[in-house]
Amino acid sequence: MSQAILQVRDISLSFKGVKAINALSFEVARGEICALIGPNGAGKSSLLNVLNGVYRFDAGEIVFEDQHFQRIDPLGAARRGIGRTFQNNALFKKMSVLDNILTGLSRHMRSRFIEQALGLPRARREAEAFRLRAQGILEFLELQAQRDVLVGNLSYGLQKRVELGRALIAGPSLLLLDEPMAGMNAEEKQEMARFVADVNRDLGTTVVLIEHDMGVVMGLSDHVVVLDYGRKVGDGTPAEVQANPDVIAAYLGVANE
Ligand SMILES: Nc1ncnc2c1ncn2[C@@H]1O[C@H](COP(=O)(O)OP(=O)(O)OP(=O)(O)O)[C@@H](O)[C@H]1O
Protein backbone atom coordinates (compact mmCIF):
# COMPACT_ATOMS: atom_id res chain seq x y z
CA MET A 1 0.00 0.00 0.00
CA SER A 2 1.48 3.31 -1.02
CA GLN A 3 1.95 6.25 1.33
CA ALA A 4 -0.24 8.41 -0.88
CA ILE A 5 -3.94 7.61 -0.85
CA LEU A 6 -4.42 9.97 -3.79
CA GLN A 7 -2.18 11.11 -6.62
CA VAL A 8 -3.35 13.80 -9.01
CA ARG A 9 -1.16 13.47 -12.10
CA ASP A 10 -1.04 16.13 -14.76
CA ILE A 11 -4.78 16.73 -14.68
CA SER A 12 -6.29 19.28 -17.06
CA LEU A 13 -9.90 20.35 -17.43
CA SER A 14 -11.34 23.00 -19.75
CA PHE A 15 -14.75 24.59 -20.12
CA LYS A 16 -15.21 25.90 -23.67
CA GLY A 17 -11.56 26.82 -23.99
CA VAL A 18 -11.19 28.15 -20.41
CA LYS A 19 -8.61 26.07 -18.55
CA ALA A 20 -10.12 25.54 -15.11
CA ILE A 21 -7.31 23.09 -14.22
CA ASN A 22 -3.99 23.18 -15.99
CA ALA A 23 -1.54 20.22 -15.80
CA LEU A 24 -2.03 19.91 -12.06
CA SER A 25 -0.11 17.33 -10.02
CA PHE A 26 0.07 16.75 -6.28
CA GLU A 27 -0.23 13.94 -3.75
CA VAL A 28 -2.33 13.48 -0.64
CA ALA A 29 -0.77 11.26 2.02
CA ARG A 30 -2.94 8.66 3.72
CA GLY A 31 -4.34 10.03 6.98
CA GLU A 32 -3.59 13.70 6.43
CA ILE A 33 -5.76 16.81 6.27
CA CYS A 34 -4.92 18.60 3.03
CA ALA A 35 -6.27 22.10 2.37
CA LEU A 36 -6.80 23.48 -1.12
CA ILE A 37 -6.55 27.24 -1.19
CA GLY A 38 -6.47 29.88 -3.90
CA PRO A 39 -8.37 32.91 -5.18
CA ASN A 40 -11.91 32.71 -6.57
CA GLY A 41 -11.95 30.85 -9.86
CA ALA A 42 -8.61 29.11 -9.17
CA GLY A 43 -10.12 25.70 -9.90
CA LYS A 44 -10.62 24.30 -6.40
CA SER A 45 -14.27 23.21 -6.72
CA SER A 46 -13.61 21.92 -10.23
CA LEU A 47 -10.88 19.73 -8.80
CA LEU A 48 -13.22 18.24 -6.18
CA ASN A 49 -15.71 17.61 -8.99
CA VAL A 50 -13.00 15.79 -10.92
CA LEU A 51 -12.07 13.69 -7.88
CA ASN A 52 -15.61 12.50 -7.23
CA GLY A 53 -16.41 11.95 -10.89
CA VAL A 54 -18.81 14.84 -11.52
CA TYR A 55 -16.49 16.40 -14.13
CA ARG A 56 -14.65 14.33 -16.69
CA PHE A 57 -11.05 15.53 -17.00
CA ASP A 58 -9.42 16.08 -20.41
CA ALA A 59 -5.94 14.77 -19.65
CA GLY A 60 -3.85 13.16 -16.93
CA GLU A 61 -4.74 10.46 -14.45
CA ILE A 62 -5.93 9.99 -10.90
CA VAL A 63 -4.37 7.29 -8.75
CA PHE A 64 -6.60 6.41 -5.81
CA GLU A 65 -5.71 3.57 -3.43
CA ASP A 66 -3.04 2.44 -5.95
CA GLN A 67 -5.57 2.11 -8.77
CA HIS A 68 -5.13 4.21 -11.90
CA PHE A 69 -8.08 6.06 -13.43
CA GLN A 70 -8.38 7.98 -16.68
CA ARG A 71 -12.04 8.42 -15.89
CA ILE A 72 -14.07 8.36 -12.68
CA ASP A 73 -17.86 8.27 -12.39
CA PRO A 74 -19.75 9.50 -9.30
CA LEU A 75 -21.18 6.11 -8.35
CA GLY A 76 -17.80 4.42 -8.74
CA ALA A 77 -16.11 7.17 -6.68
CA ALA A 78 -18.67 6.76 -3.86
CA ARG A 79 -18.36 2.97 -3.85
CA ARG A 80 -14.56 3.14 -3.80
CA GLY A 81 -14.65 5.32 -0.70
CA ILE A 82 -14.60 8.93 -1.89
CA GLY A 83 -17.13 11.01 0.08
CA ARG A 84 -18.07 14.61 -0.59
CA THR A 85 -19.90 17.63 0.81
CA PHE A 86 -20.94 20.63 -1.26
CA GLN A 87 -20.43 24.39 -1.01
CA ASN A 88 -24.16 25.11 -0.97
CA ASN A 89 -25.61 22.42 1.17
CA ALA A 90 -28.05 20.16 -0.58
CA LEU A 91 -29.91 18.70 2.38
CA PHE A 92 -33.62 17.82 2.39
CA LYS A 93 -35.02 20.61 4.55
CA LYS A 94 -38.33 18.88 5.27
CA MET A 95 -36.75 15.63 6.36
CA SER A 96 -35.38 14.83 9.81
CA VAL A 97 -31.68 14.86 10.67
CA LEU A 98 -31.66 11.05 10.87
CA ASP A 99 -33.32 10.62 7.47
CA ASN A 100 -30.97 13.13 5.86
CA ILE A 101 -27.98 11.24 7.19
CA LEU A 102 -29.44 7.98 5.88
CA THR A 103 -29.65 9.45 2.36
CA GLY A 104 -25.84 9.28 2.35
CA LEU A 105 -26.19 5.52 1.98
CA SER A 106 -28.46 5.44 -1.05
CA ARG A 107 -25.52 4.61 -3.32
CA HIS A 108 -24.42 1.79 -1.06
CA MET A 109 -27.62 -0.20 -0.67
CA ARG A 110 -27.44 -3.83 -1.70
CA SER A 111 -31.15 -4.65 -1.49
CA ARG A 112 -33.29 -3.66 -4.44
CA PHE A 113 -36.15 -1.20 -4.24
CA ILE A 114 -38.73 -3.98 -4.57
CA GLU A 115 -37.19 -5.85 -1.62
CA GLN A 116 -37.37 -2.66 0.45
CA ALA A 117 -40.97 -1.95 -0.58
CA LEU A 118 -42.03 -5.47 0.38
CA GLY A 119 -40.02 -5.45 3.60
CA LEU A 120 -38.18 -8.65 2.64
CA PRO A 121 -35.62 -10.01 5.14
CA ARG A 122 -32.47 -8.79 3.36
CA ALA A 123 -33.93 -5.28 3.07
CA ARG A 124 -35.01 -5.31 6.74
CA ARG A 125 -31.56 -6.44 7.93
CA GLU A 126 -29.90 -3.79 5.79
CA ALA A 127 -32.24 -1.05 7.06
CA GLU A 128 -31.50 -2.04 10.66
CA ALA A 129 -27.72 -2.04 10.07
CA PHE A 130 -27.96 1.39 8.45
CA ARG A 131 -29.95 2.79 11.39
CA LEU A 132 -27.27 1.60 13.78
CA ARG A 133 -24.62 3.25 11.67
CA ALA A 134 -26.63 6.47 11.56
CA GLN A 135 -27.00 6.34 15.33
CA GLY A 136 -23.21 6.06 15.64
CA ILE A 137 -22.71 9.09 13.39
CA LEU A 138 -25.29 11.12 15.37
CA GLU A 139 -23.40 10.38 18.57
CA PHE A 140 -20.02 11.12 17.02
CA LEU A 141 -21.21 14.50 15.74
CA GLU A 142 -23.14 15.28 18.92
CA LEU A 143 -26.44 15.45 17.06
CA GLN A 144 -28.50 12.94 19.10
CA ALA A 145 -30.72 15.69 20.51
CA GLN A 146 -31.59 16.83 16.97
CA ARG A 147 -32.18 13.31 15.61
CA ASP A 148 -35.87 13.85 14.73
CA VAL A 149 -35.77 17.61 14.07
CA LEU A 150 -36.50 18.75 10.51
CA VAL A 151 -33.25 19.99 8.99
CA GLY A 152 -34.87 23.26 7.85
CA ASN A 153 -35.42 24.15 11.53
CA LEU A 154 -31.74 23.85 12.46
CA SER A 155 -29.18 26.65 12.65
CA TYR A 156 -26.85 26.99 9.66
CA GLY A 157 -23.91 25.59 11.62
CA LEU A 158 -25.87 22.48 12.60
CA GLN A 159 -27.06 21.97 9.03
CA LYS A 160 -23.44 21.90 7.88
CA ARG A 161 -22.74 19.32 10.56
CA VAL A 162 -25.63 17.16 9.28
CA GLU A 163 -24.10 17.41 5.83
CA LEU A 164 -20.82 16.14 7.24
CA GLY A 165 -22.75 13.24 8.81
CA ARG A 166 -24.39 12.41 5.52
CA ALA A 167 -20.97 12.14 3.87
CA LEU A 168 -19.54 10.13 6.78
CA ILE A 169 -22.18 7.43 7.03
CA ALA A 170 -20.83 5.67 3.95
CA GLY A 171 -17.48 5.32 5.74
CA PRO A 172 -15.32 7.13 3.16
CA SER A 173 -11.55 6.66 3.25
CA LEU A 174 -11.17 10.03 1.48
CA LEU A 175 -13.51 12.87 2.37
CA LEU A 176 -13.75 15.96 0.14
CA LEU A 177 -15.17 19.01 1.90
CA ASP A 178 -16.08 22.05 -0.20
CA GLU A 179 -15.85 25.07 2.10
CA PRO A 180 -17.29 23.35 5.18
CA MET A 181 -17.01 26.58 7.22
CA ALA A 182 -18.29 29.06 4.61
CA GLY A 183 -20.84 31.49 6.00
CA MET A 184 -20.24 30.43 9.62
CA ASN A 185 -19.58 32.67 12.58
CA ALA A 186 -16.32 32.28 14.51
CA GLU A 187 -17.80 29.90 17.07
CA GLU A 188 -19.40 27.67 14.42
CA LYS A 189 -16.13 27.60 12.49
CA GLN A 190 -14.22 26.50 15.56
CA GLU A 191 -16.75 23.76 16.22
CA MET A 192 -16.67 22.49 12.64
CA ALA A 193 -12.85 22.53 12.65
CA ARG A 194 -12.96 20.38 15.81
CA PHE A 195 -15.29 17.85 14.14
CA VAL A 196 -13.13 17.68 11.02
CA ALA A 197 -10.06 17.06 13.21
CA ASP A 198 -11.98 14.37 15.16
CA VAL A 199 -13.09 12.64 11.96
CA ASN A 200 -9.51 12.61 10.76
CA ARG A 201 -8.01 11.39 14.03
CA ASP A 202 -10.69 9.04 15.36
CA LEU A 203 -12.07 7.58 12.13
CA GLY A 204 -8.74 7.67 10.26
CA THR A 205 -10.37 9.48 7.32
CA THR A 206 -8.08 11.36 4.95
CA VAL A 207 -9.53 14.84 4.34
CA VAL A 208 -9.16 17.24 1.42
CA LEU A 209 -10.90 20.53 2.10
CA ILE A 210 -11.36 23.86 0.41
CA GLU A 211 -11.25 26.76 2.82
CA HIS A 212 -10.80 30.50 2.53
CA ASP A 213 -10.21 31.32 6.20
CA MET A 214 -6.44 31.24 6.55
CA GLY A 215 -6.59 30.96 10.33
CA VAL A 216 -8.64 27.76 10.00
CA VAL A 217 -6.43 26.37 7.23
CA MET A 218 -3.19 26.96 9.06
CA GLY A 219 -4.49 25.53 12.32
CA LEU A 220 -6.20 22.45 10.92
CA SER A 221 -4.17 21.18 7.97
CA ASP A 222 -1.06 19.05 7.72
CA HIS A 223 -0.57 19.98 4.08
CA VAL A 224 -1.62 22.90 1.89
CA VAL A 225 -1.86 23.00 -1.92
CA VAL A 226 -2.25 26.45 -3.46
CA LEU A 227 -3.95 26.93 -6.83
CA ASP A 228 -4.04 29.99 -9.06
CA TYR A 229 -5.61 30.01 -12.53
CA GLY A 230 -5.82 26.22 -12.44
CA ARG A 231 -2.11 25.78 -11.74
CA LYS A 232 -0.29 24.80 -8.58
CA VAL A 233 1.68 27.70 -7.11
CA GLY A 234 2.45 26.21 -3.70
CA ASP A 235 2.59 22.81 -2.02
CA GLY A 236 3.90 22.10 1.47
CA THR A 237 3.28 22.40 5.17
CA PRO A 238 1.24 25.42 6.31
CA ALA A 239 4.46 27.14 7.44
CA GLU A 240 6.22 26.47 4.10
CA VAL A 241 3.27 27.74 2.11
CA GLN A 242 2.95 30.87 4.23
CA ALA A 243 6.60 31.69 3.55
CA ASN A 244 6.45 30.98 -0.20
CA PRO A 245 6.77 34.29 -2.15
CA ASP A 246 4.72 32.95 -5.11
CA VAL A 247 1.88 32.10 -2.78
CA ILE A 248 2.02 35.47 -1.08
CA ALA A 249 1.89 37.16 -4.48
CA ALA A 250 -0.90 34.95 -5.83
CA TYR A 251 -3.11 34.68 -2.84
CA LEU A 252 -2.07 35.63 0.65
CA GLY A 253 -0.94 39.07 -0.49
CA VAL A 254 -4.27 39.62 -2.21
CA ALA A 255 -6.21 38.38 0.81
CA ASN A 256 -4.25 40.70 3.11
CA GLU A 257 -4.77 43.84 1.06
N1 LIG B 1 -19.64 24.11 -14.96
C1 LIG B 1 -18.83 25.07 -15.43
N2 LIG B 1 -19.02 25.59 -16.67
C2 LIG B 1 -18.19 26.54 -17.16
N3 LIG B 1 -17.15 27.06 -16.49
C3 LIG B 1 -16.92 26.60 -15.24
C4 LIG B 1 -17.74 25.58 -14.64
N4 LIG B 1 -17.27 25.31 -13.39
C5 LIG B 1 -16.20 26.12 -13.22
N5 LIG B 1 -15.99 26.89 -14.32
C6 LIG B 1 -14.90 27.86 -14.52
O1 LIG B 1 -13.70 27.21 -14.15
C7 LIG B 1 -12.85 28.09 -13.43
C8 LIG B 1 -12.56 27.50 -12.05
O2 LIG B 1 -13.74 27.57 -11.25
P1 LIG B 1 -13.90 26.87 -9.83
O3 LIG B 1 -15.32 27.05 -9.40
O4 LIG B 1 -13.36 25.51 -9.89
O5 LIG B 1 -12.95 27.77 -8.93
P2 LIG B 1 -12.83 27.86 -7.36
O6 LIG B 1 -11.38 27.95 -7.06
O7 LIG B 1 -13.59 26.74 -6.73
O8 LIG B 1 -13.55 29.24 -7.05
P3 LIG B 1 -14.44 29.70 -5.76
O9 LIG B 1 -13.47 29.91 -4.66
O10 LIG B 1 -15.06 30.98 -6.26
O11 LIG B 1 -15.44 28.62 -5.50
C9 LIG B 1 -13.55 29.44 -13.39
O12 LIG B 1 -13.07 30.19 -14.48
C10 LIG B 1 -15.01 29.06 -13.57
O13 LIG B 1 -15.73 30.11 -14.16
The ligand as an SDF file (V2000), in Angstrom:
LIG
                    3D

 31 33  0  0  0  0  0  0  0  0999 V2000
  -19.6380   24.1130  -14.9570 N   0  0  0  0  0  0  0  0  0  0  0  0
  -18.8320   25.0690  -15.4340 C   0  0  0  0  0  0  0  0  0  0  0  0
  -19.0190   25.5950  -16.6660 N   0  0  0  0  0  0  0  0  0  0  0  0
  -18.1920   26.5390  -17.1600 C   0  0  0  0  0  0  0  0  0  0  0  0
  -17.1510   27.0600  -16.4880 N   0  0  0  0  0  0  0  0  0  0  0  0
  -16.9240   26.5950  -15.2410 C   0  0  0  0  0  0  0  0  0  0  0  0
  -17.7410   25.5760  -14.6430 C   0  0  0  0  0  0  0  0  0  0  0  0
  -17.2670   25.3130  -13.3870 N   0  0  0  0  0  0  0  0  0  0  0  0
  -16.2020   26.1160  -13.2240 C   0  0  0  0  0  0  0  0  0  0  0  0
  -15.9920   26.8890  -14.3180 N   0  0  0  0  0  0  0  0  0  0  0  0
  -14.9010   27.8630  -14.5180 C   0  0  0  0  0  0  0  0  0  0  0  0
  -13.7000   27.2130  -14.1500 O   0  0  0  0  0  0  0  0  0  0  0  0
  -12.8480   28.0930  -13.4320 C   0  0  0  0  0  0  0  0  0  0  0  0
  -12.5640   27.4960  -12.0490 C   0  0  0  0  0  0  0  0  0  0  0  0
  -13.7440   27.5720  -11.2500 O   0  0  0  0  0  0  0  0  0  0  0  0
  -13.9040   26.8690   -9.8280 P   0  0  0  0  0  0  0  0  0  0  0  0
  -15.3180   27.0500   -9.4020 O   0  0  0  0  0  0  0  0  0  0  0  0
  -13.3560   25.5050   -9.8900 O   0  0  0  0  0  0  0  0  0  0  0  0
  -12.9530   27.7710   -8.9300 O   0  0  0  0  0  0  0  0  0  0  0  0
  -12.8340   27.8640   -7.3570 P   0  0  0  0  0  0  0  0  0  0  0  0
  -11.3790   27.9470   -7.0590 O   0  0  0  0  0  0  0  0  0  0  0  0
  -13.5920   26.7420   -6.7280 O   0  0  0  0  0  0  0  0  0  0  0  0
  -13.5490   29.2420   -7.0460 O   0  0  0  0  0  0  0  0  0  0  0  0
  -14.4420   29.6950   -5.7590 P   0  0  0  0  0  0  0  0  0  0  0  0
  -13.4680   29.9150   -4.6550 O   0  0  0  0  0  0  0  0  0  0  0  0
  -15.0600   30.9760   -6.2560 O   0  0  0  0  0  0  0  0  0  0  0  0
  -15.4440   28.6220   -5.4970 O   0  0  0  0  0  0  0  0  0  0  0  0
  -13.5520   29.4370  -13.3880 C   0  0  0  0  0  0  0  0  0  0  0  0
  -13.0690   30.1900  -14.4850 O   0  0  0  0  0  0  0  0  0  0  0  0
  -15.0120   29.0600  -13.5700 C   0  0  0  0  0  0  0  0  0  0  0  0
  -15.7250   30.1140  -14.1600 O   0  0  0  0  0  0  0  0  0  0  0  0
  1  2  1  0
  2  3  1  0
  2  7  2  0
  3  4  2  0
  4  5  1  0
  5  6  2  0
  6  7  1  0
  6 10  1  0
  7  8  1  0
  8  9  2  0
  9 10  1  0
 10 11  1  0
 11 12  1  0
 11 30  1  0
 12 13  1  0
 13 14  1  0
 13 28  1  0
 14 15  1  0
 15 16  1  0
 16 17  2  0
 16 18  1  0
 16 19  1  0
 19 20  1  0
 20 21  2  0
 20 22  1  0
 20 23  1  0
 23 24  1  0
 24 25  2  0
 24 26  1  0
 24 27  1  0
 28 29  1  0
 28 30  1  0
 30 31  1  0
M  END
$$$$
